[in-house]
Amino acid sequence: MFRPYRLQAEGLLYHITSRGDDRKKIFLSEADYRKFLEYLKAAKDKFEFFLYAYCLMG
């Protein structure tokens, strides 16, 4: 499926969402939540972005 070009510039804010195929759950256990947070921290450390808020919904 075509995705429009993502505008990138210093100072912009992004609203990022994630959803499973056919709206299936992507977090099936507490371990899944913890692993996602590990990935998020690793990305934040690597790319040095500001993370103002997040909400992991199940």
Helices and strands as residue ranges (DSSP letters): G 21-23, H 30-47
